[in-house]
C-alpha cells in the first residue's frame, strides 16, 4: 500500500510538473495542436461526470433506482442548485442535506 | 534579481478572492482523503507536491477504488493537461525571465494564478515586477492550499467514521456542483452524457479502466457536437 501510494504520488508529481514546465521551459521546441486545445475543453466535464454517474446510480455496484439509494436524490439536488445558481458551496451543502434527510427517511 | 516587494504584495492581494474560493475545496479534499483511508503523509504530499486540486480529488477517488497506477497517472495527465495551455500562453511574456524563475513559477501554475497574472503579464510582460507579482500570487495560492488541506486532515481525524456518515457522498456532490453549470453549453452536455453512459456501462472493468474509456468517449462526443453545431447555421436541411 505504502509503496503503491509513493509511486502513485511520484508519478503524479512528474506528470503535473512536466505539463506545467512544458512551454514555459521547453516552449521553443513545442507546438500545441488546435484540435487538442478544443478537446481539452471537454475533459473536466467528461472525467467528473464519469466519476459521478456510477457513484450516483450504482453506489453498491449494481444499478439502484430504489428509494434506498440516497446518492441519487442528493446528487440531483446538488447538480440542480449548481446549474441554476452557479454557486458551488450552497449546492454541495444542499445536496448533502437532501442526502442526509433521505437516508434518515428510508 | 532583487524582488519587487510592492509587486509581490499586489500579487497576493489580487489573489485573495481565489484564496477564499479555494479554501472549502482544500478542507473537503483533506477530510475526504482521510475518510477514504489515505494516510496523512500521503494527503499532505499530494497537496504539497502535486498541488493541483481537481487531479488530487480524482486521485483520491481512484486510489480509494483500487485503480491501477497507469490509470492514476494517465488520468492526472488528462485532467492537468490544460496547464500546458497556460504554460504556452504565458511563454511569450516571460521569455526574458531567467530559466530558474521559469522552473520555479511553473511548479505553482494553477487555474487561479493563471487567471490572476495572465492579463498583467500579457500587457506589461515581466517589467515592473511582473515576475514578483506572479510569485506573490503563486505563494499565496500555495500556502493557502496547504493550510486548508491541513484543516481538512484535522477535521477528518477528529470525526472518526466520517465515511459511514456519508462523506463519500460529499465527493459526488462536489463534482456534480462543479460540472452542472457547464452543462448549459450543448457540446459540454453531449460530452457529459457520453462520458456518464460509458462510465456506467464500463463500471465493472478492472483498475478503473472504464474512466479512461468514458473520458475518451466524452471528449469525442463534445468535439462531434461542436462540429454539428457549427454546421447547423448553414442549414443543409430543416
Boltz contact constraints between the chains, C-beta under 6 A:
constraints:
  - contact:
      token1: [A, 5]
      token2: [B, 42]
      max_distance: 6.0
  - contact:
      token1: [A, 7]
      token2: [B, 69]
      max_distance: 6.0
  - contact:
      token1: [A, 8]
      token2: [B, 69]
      max_distance: 6.0
  - contact:
      token1: [A, 8]
      token2: [B, 72]
      max_distance: 6.0
  - contact:
      token1: [A, 9]
      token2: [B, 45]
      max_distance: 6.0
  - contact:
      token1: [A, 11]
      token2: [B, 73]
      max_distance: 6.0
  - contact:
      token1: [A, 12]
      token2: [B, 50]
      max_distance: 6.0
  - contact:
      token1: [A, 12]
      token2: [B, 76]
      max_distance: 6.0
  - contact:
      token1: [A, 13]
      token2: [B, 49]
      max_distance: 6.0
  - contact:
      token1: [A, 13]
      token2: [B, 50]
      max_distance: 6.0
  - contact:
      token1: [A, 15]
      token2: [B, 73]
      max_distance: 6.0
  - contact:
      token1: [A, 15]
      token2: [B, 76]
      max_distance: 6.0
  - contact:
      token1: [A, 15]
      token2: [B, 77]
      max_distance: 6.0
  - contact:
      token1: [A, 16]
      token2: [B, 50]
      max_distance: 6.0
  - contact:
      token1: [A, 16]
      token2: [B, 52]
      max_distance: 6.0
  - contact:
      token1: [A, 16]
      token2: [B, 80]
      max_distance: 6.0
  - contact:
      token1: [A, 19]
      token2: [B, 80]
      max_distance: 6.0
  - contact:
      token1: [A, 19]
      token2: [B, 83]
      max_distance: 6.0
  - contact:
      token1: [A, 19]
      token2: [B, 84]
      max_distance: 6.0
  - contact:
      token1: [A, 20]
      token2: [B, 83]
      max_distance: 6.0
  - contact:
      token1: [A, 20]
      token2: [B, 87]
      max_distance: 6.0
  - contact:
      token1: [A, 20]
      token2: [B, 106]
      max_distance: 6.0
  - contact:
      token1: [A, 20]
      token2: [B, 109]
      max_distance: 6.0
  - contact:
      token1: [A, 21]
      token2: [B, 106]
      max_distance: 6.0
  - contact:
      token1: [A, 22]
      token2: [B, 84]
      max_distance: 6.0
  - contact:
      token1: [A, 22]
      token2: [B, 87]
      max_distance: 6.0
  - contact:
      token1: [A, 23]
      token2: [B, 87]
      max_distance: 6.0
  - contact:
      token1: [A, 23]
      token2: [B, 88]
      max_distance: 6.0
  - contact:
      token1: [A, 23]
      token2: [B, 91]
      max_distance: 6.0
  - contact:
      token1: [A, 24]
      token2: [B, 87]
      max_distance: 6.0
  - contact:
      token1: [A, 24]
      token2: [B, 91]
      max_distance: 6.0
  - contact:
      token1: [A, 24]
      token2: [B, 102]
      max_distance: 6.0
  - contact:
      token1: [A, 24]
      token2: [B, 106]
      max_distance: 6.0
  - contact:
      token1: [A, 25]
      token2: [B, 102]
      max_distance: 6.0
  - contact:
      token1: [A, 27]
      token2: [B, 91]
      max_distance: 6.0
  - contact:
      token1: [A, 32]
      token2: [B, 88]
      max_distance: 6.0
  - contact:
      token1: [A, 39]
      token2: [B, 219]
      max_distance: 6.0
  - contact:
      token1: [A, 40]
      token2: [B, 81]
      max_distance: 6.0
  - contact:
      token1: [A, 40]
      token2: [B, 82]
      max_distance: 6.0
  - contact:
      token1: [A, 42]
      token2: [B, 191]
      max_distance: 6.0
  - contact:
      token1: [A, 42]
      token2: [B, 218]
      max_distance: 6.0
  - contact:
      token1: [A, 42]
      token2: [B, 219]
      max_distance: 6.0
  - contact:
      token1: [A, 42]
      token2: [B, 222]
      max_distance: 6.0
  - contact:
      token1: [A, 43]
      token2: [B, 78]
      max_distance: 6.0
  - contact:
      token1: [A, 45]
      token2: [B, 179]
      max_distance: 6.0
  - contact:
      token1: [A, 45]
      token2: [B, 182]
      max_distance: 6.0
  - contact:
      token1: [A, 45]
      token2: [B, 188]
      max_distance: 6.0
  - contact:
      token1: [A, 45]
      token2: [B, 191]
      max_distance: 6.0
  - contact:
      token1: [A, 45]
      token2: [B, 192]
      max_distance: 6.0
  - contact:
      token1: [A, 46]
      token2: [B, 191]
      max_distance: 6.0
  - contact:
      token1: [A, 46]
      token2: [B, 195]
      max_distance: 6.0
  - contact:
      token1: [A, 46]
      token2: [B, 215]
      max_distance: 6.0
  - contact:
      token1: [A, 46]
      token2: [B, 218]
      max_distance: 6.0
  - contact:
      token1: [A, 46]
      token2: [B, 219]
      max_distance: 6.0
  - contact:
      token1: [A, 47]
      token2: [B, 79]
      max_distance: 6.0
  - contact:
      token1: [A, 47]
      token2: [B, 215]
      max_distance: 6.0
  - contact:
      token1: [A, 48]
      token2: [B, 175]
      max_distance: 6.0
  - contact:
      token1: [A, 48]
      token2: [B, 179]
      max_distance: 6.0
  - contact:
      token1: [A, 49]
      token2: [B, 179]
      max_distance: 6.0
  - contact:
      token1: [A, 49]
      token2: [B, 192]
      max_distance: 6.0
  - contact:
      token1: [A, 49]
      token2: [B, 195]
      max_distance: 6.0
  - contact:
      token1: [A, 49]
      token2: [B, 196]
      max_distance: 6.0
  - contact:
      token1: [A, 50]
      token2: [B, 195]
      max_distance: 6.0
  - contact:
      token1: [A, 50]
      token2: [B, 199]
      max_distance: 6.0
  - contact:
      token1: [A, 50]
      token2: [B, 211]
      max_distance: 6.0
  - contact:
      token1: [A, 50]
      token2: [B, 214]
      max_distance: 6.0
  - contact:
      token1: [A, 50]
      token2: [B, 215]
      max_distance: 6.0
  - contact:
      token1: [A, 51]
      token2: [B, 61]
      max_distance: 6.0
  - contact:
      token1: [A, 51]
      token2: [B, 175]
      max_distance: 6.0
  - contact:
      token1: [A, 52]
      token2: [B, 172]
      max_distance: 6.0
  - contact:
      token1: [A, 52]
      token2: [B, 175]
      max_distance: 6.0
  - contact:
      token1: [A, 52]
      token2: [B, 176]
      max_distance: 6.0
  - contact:
      token1: [A, 53]
      token2: [B, 196]
      max_distance: 6.0
  - contact:
      token1: [A, 53]
      token2: [B, 199]
      max_distance: 6.0
  - contact:
      token1: [A, 53]
      token2: [B, 200]
      max_distance: 6.0
  - contact:
      token1: [A, 54]
      token2: [B, 199]
      max_distance: 6.0
  - contact:
      token1: [A, 54]
      token2: [B, 200]
      max_distance: 6.0
  - contact:
      token1: [A, 54]
      token2: [B, 203]
      max_distance: 6.0
  - contact:
      token1: [A, 55]
      token2: [B, 172]
      max_distance: 6.0
  - contact:
      token1: [A, 56]
      token2: [B, 172]
      max_distance: 6.0
  - contact:
      token1: [A, 74]
      token2: [B, 169]
      max_distance: 6.0
  - contact:
      token1: [A, 75]
      token2: [B, 172]
      max_distance: 6.0
  - contact:
      token1: [A, 75]
      token2: [B, 176]
      max_distance: 6.0
  - contact:
      token1: [A, 78]
      token2: [B, 173]
      max_distance: 6.0
  - contact:
      token1: [A, 78]
      token2: [B, 176]
      max_distance: 6.0
  - contact:
      token1: [A, 78]
      token2: [B, 177]
      max_distance: 6.0
  - contact:
      token1: [A, 79]
      token2: [B, 176]
      max_distance: 6.0
  - contact:
      token1: [A, 79]
      token2: [B, 180]
      max_distance: 6.0
  - contact:
      token1: [A, 82]
      token2: [B, 177]
      max_distance: 6.0
  - contact:
      token1: [A, 82]
      token2: [B, 180]
      max_distance: 6.0
  - contact:
      token1: [A, 82]
      token2: [B, 181]
      max_distance: 6.0
  - contact:
      token1: [A, 83]
      token2: [B, 180]
      max_distance: 6.0
  - contact:
      token1: [A, 86]
      token2: [B, 181]
      max_distance: 6.0
  - contact:
      token1: [A, 88]
      token2: [B, 177]
      max_distance: 6.0
  - contact:
      token1: [A, 89]
      token2: [B, 24]
      max_distance: 6.0
  - contact:
      token1: [A, 91]
      token2: [B, 177]
      max_distance: 6.0
  - contact:
      token1: [A, 92]
      token2: [B, 173]
      max_distance: 6.0
  - contact:
      token1: [A, 92]
      token2: [B, 174]
      max_distance: 6.0
  - contact:
      token1: [A, 92]
      token2: [B, 177]
      max_distance: 6.0
  - contact:
      token1: [A, 95]
      token2: [B, 173]
      max_distance: 6.0
  - contact:
      token1: [A, 96]
      token2: [B, 173]
      max_distance: 6.0
  - contact:
      token1: [A, 99]
      token2: [B, 169]
      max_distance: 6.0
